[in-house]
Amino acid sequence: MRMSVRLNLPREVDSVPAVRRLLRCALTILRVDRQAGADLEIALTEACANVVKHAAGAESFEVHLDVGEDRCSIDVVDDGTGFDPVVDAAPSAMSERGRGLFLIRALGENVRMQSSPRTGSLIHFEKSFA
């Protein structure tokens, strides 16, 4: 079984828990391992929260979920001002910011981030299920 969903969401805080609940429902229906599901929920939350906080100029964003029995693929796309996806350093222990991209890289597989000014951003990540 496979579930594919494409959502166009308003760039507002309430969109984040809504898309997270949808992912959790899909993972539950497909009986995905809880730890893998929790990792995906955290990564998705961080990607969406980054759009809400930082995608200046974007009124909405898209989330593409493709969930199967053996893997999940997620894209979060916006048309905001962009960000620097090259930052690889771990955030300092005292910093209250900068953990989102680090967590996505740590929890996801095949992570790809693309961004450019005035054309927006893409965060893509996957997770295989054992």
Secondary structure, DSSP 8 states (H G I E B T S, - for coil): -EEEEEEEEESSTTHHHHHHHHHHHHHHHTT--HHHHHHHHHHHHHHHHHHHHH-TT-SEEEEEEEEESSEEEEEEEE-SS---TT--S---TT-SSS-HHHHHHHH-EEEEEEEETTTEEEEEEEEE--
